[in-house]
Amino acid sequence: MEELSSIPLPLWILLGLILITQGSWMFYDAKKRGEHPWIWGFFGLLNTPTNLIIYLVVTRIIKKVRTCPSCGNKTDVQGSYCSHCGEKLR
């Protein structure tokens, strides 16, 4: 416990501001993208920068798919049309 008390107060304040900023940004970005904003915002308050990297990988790099109602094939969530049959998606 002695190690934690030796860390200066301004460093604790800076860490708190970074975590609040990160959590807020993740909340608003997740809300804009249709993710679960409260879960991601809380997750962003726990750790930095690991949780931010996890958020970016999950929401940007991992391609999300859905099933086309016309042909039943998997297609990209962000696309307006099915990549297999060309049907307009809702």
DOBA-48651 format. One record per residue (C-alpha): x, y, z; residue in one letter; residue number from 0. Coordinates in steps of 0.001 Angstrom, whole numbers. Layout:
N
[[X Y Z] 'A' NUM];
...
***
This chain:
90
[[0 0 0] 'M' 0];
[[2955 2256 546] 'E' 1];
[[3709 2259 -3213] 'E' 2];
[[312 3794 -4017] 'L' 3];
[[714 6589 -1481] 'S' 4];
[[4051 7563 -3000] 'S' 5];
[[2392 8472 -6329] 'I' 6];
[[1872 12263 -6513] 'P' 7];
[[-1664 13667 -6474] 'L' 8];
[[-1401 15414 -9888] 'P' 9];
[[-646 12053 -11486] 'L' 10];
[[-3800 10550 -9913] 'W' 11];
[[-5836 13511 -11194] 'I' 12];
[[-4373 13111 -14689] 'L' 13];
[[-5173 9393 -14688] 'L' 14];
[[-8756 10134 -13590] 'G' 15];
[[-9207 12715 -16356] 'L' 16];
[[-7840 10299 -18961] 'I' 17];
[[-10214 7550 -17817] 'L' 18];
[[-13248 9863 -17778] 'I' 19];
[[-12377 11202 -21239] 'T' 20];
[[-11862 7694 -22597] 'Q' 21];
[[-15108 6396 -21088] 'G' 22];
[[-17084 9385 -22378] 'S' 23];
[[-15683 9078 -25886] 'W' 24];
[[-16389 5334 -25956] 'M' 25];
[[-19956 5978 -24719] 'F' 26];
[[-20747 8562 -27405] 'Y' 27];
[[-19021 6603 -30169] 'D' 28];
[[-20845 3391 -29222] 'A' 29];
[[-24145 5297 -29137] 'K' 30];
[[-23462 6692 -32610] 'K' 31];
[[-22600 3230 -33963] 'R' 32];
[[-25617 1480 -32421] 'G' 33];
[[-23553 -524 -29922] 'E' 34];
[[-24307 -781 -26194] 'H' 35];
[[-23174 2680 -25005] 'P' 36];
[[-23522 2186 -21241] 'W' 37];
[[-21547 -1042 -21264] 'I' 38];
[[-18763 394 -23422] 'W' 39];
[[-18679 3657 -21453] 'G' 40];
[[-18313 1826 -18156] 'F' 41];
[[-15709 -486 -19713] 'F' 42];
[[-13743 2604 -20756] 'G' 43];
[[-13563 3807 -17149] 'L' 44];
[[-11788 690 -15954] 'L' 45];
[[-8426 753 -17708] 'N' 46];
[[-6415 2683 -20245] 'T' 47];
[[-5360 2148 -23065] 'P' 48];
[[-6118 -1581 -23179] 'T' 49];
[[-9899 -1171 -23048] 'N' 50];
[[-9799 1479 -25766] 'L' 51];
[[-7838 -885 -28015] 'I' 52];
[[-10340 -3690 -27325] 'I' 53];
[[-13233 -1343 -28147] 'Y' 54];
[[-11655 -270 -31437] 'L' 55];
[[-10929 -3866 -32449] 'V' 56];
[[-14434 -5067 -31635] 'V' 57];
[[-16314 -2172 -33238] 'T' 58];
[[-14118 -1476 -36248] 'R' 59];
[[-11925 -4398 -37229] 'I' 60];
[[-14169 -7397 -36565] 'I' 61];
[[-16587 -7386 -39479] 'K' 62];
[[-20186 -7653 -38361] 'K' 63];
[[-22592 -9671 -40446] 'V' 64];
[[-26336 -10255 -40601] 'R' 65];
[[-28550 -12633 -42515] 'T' 66];
[[-30215 -11389 -45683] 'C' 67];
[[-34012 -11846 -45464] 'P' 68];
[[-34246 -12690 -49188] 'S' 69];
[[-31501 -15246 -49811] 'C' 70];
[[-30467 -16211 -46261] 'G' 71];
[[-26743 -15591 -46857] 'N' 72];
[[-24557 -13638 -44444] 'K' 73];
[[-23834 -10070 -45510] 'T' 74];
[[-22138 -6991 -44024] 'D' 75];
[[-24196 -5102 -41427] 'V' 76];
[[-23143 -1685 -42702] 'Q' 77];
[[-24038 -2391 -46326] 'G' 78];
[[-27281 -1155 -47862] 'S' 79];
[[-27549 -4111 -50244] 'Y' 80];
[[-26947 -7849 -49890] 'C' 81];
[[-23551 -8783 -51339] 'S' 82];
[[-24996 -12062 -52703] 'H' 83];
[[-28411 -11306 -54212] 'C' 84];
[[-28353 -7488 -54395] 'G' 85];
[[-31584 -7084 -52389] 'E' 86];
[[-31946 -3748 -50562] 'K' 87];
[[-31550 -4263 -46801] 'L' 88];
[[-33520 -2427 -44128] 'R' 89];
***
